[in-house]
Amino acid sequence: MDLPATVAPFILRGVSLLGINSVNQPYDTRVTTWQRLSRELDRAHLEEISHDIGLSEAIATADELLAGRIRGRVIADATR
């Protein structure tokens, strides 16, 4: 994705833009990296930045997301 913006506002506010772009890495490197993350990442931190919803809650949650009232990731579980 393209982000046509300047980083100055982020720097001035002390905000870090972080992410993982594994698509350009060789397959073996990606597998090793994701395996290491699955071993070493404290799963309690995942609970702090994400929550699960049932698929029936998706529309209401989308409204909350667009209004900026949700932080982190939302996982829609179609089996709930």
N, C-alpha and C positions, 0 to 999 in steps of 0.2 A: 504494500500500500504506500501511497505517496502522502507525505505530510508537508504541504507547502507552508512552512512557518519558520519563524526565527526562534532560536533557542534562548535568546536574551531574557524573555520574561521568566522562563524556567530557572535560569541561572540566578537572576535577581531574587527569586523567591526561594532559592535553595531546593528546588524540586529536581529529582532525578528521573530521567526517562530510561527505564530498564526493561529489558526483554530478552528473549532467547530466539534466535533465528537459526534453527537447526537444519533448515531445508537445504542450505548450501554446503553442509558438511557431508563427508562420505558416510554411507550407511553404517559401517562398522563403528565409526566414531559416535554417531547418533545413538546406536544401541548401547554402547558402553556408557555414554553420558546419562541416558535415561535410566539405565540399571543403577548407576551410582546414585542418582537423585532418589530413586525409590528406596535405596538402602539408607541413605544418610539424611534425608529430609525429615525433620520432626513433623509428623502428621498432625500434631496438635496445632501447628501454625496454619495448616490448611483449613482447619475448622474456624480459625479466626478470620479468614479472608473469603470464605465461601459458605453457601448454604444450599440445601436441596429444597426443591419445590415439586409438587405434583404437576403434571401437564395441564390439569384443569386450572391451575393458578397462574399460568403463563401470561395471559392477557393483563390481569391485574398487576402482576409483577412488572411487566413491560411498562405500564403506565408509571409505576413507582421509579423504575430505572430511568425513564426519560425525564422525569421530574427531578432527578438527581438525589433521590432519597435512599438509594441503595449503594453501598460500597462493596467492592470485591466482586466475586464471581457468583453467579447463580447457575445451578445445575438443574435442568428440568428432567425429571424422571418419569418416563412414559408409563412405568408400571405402577405408579402411585395414583 
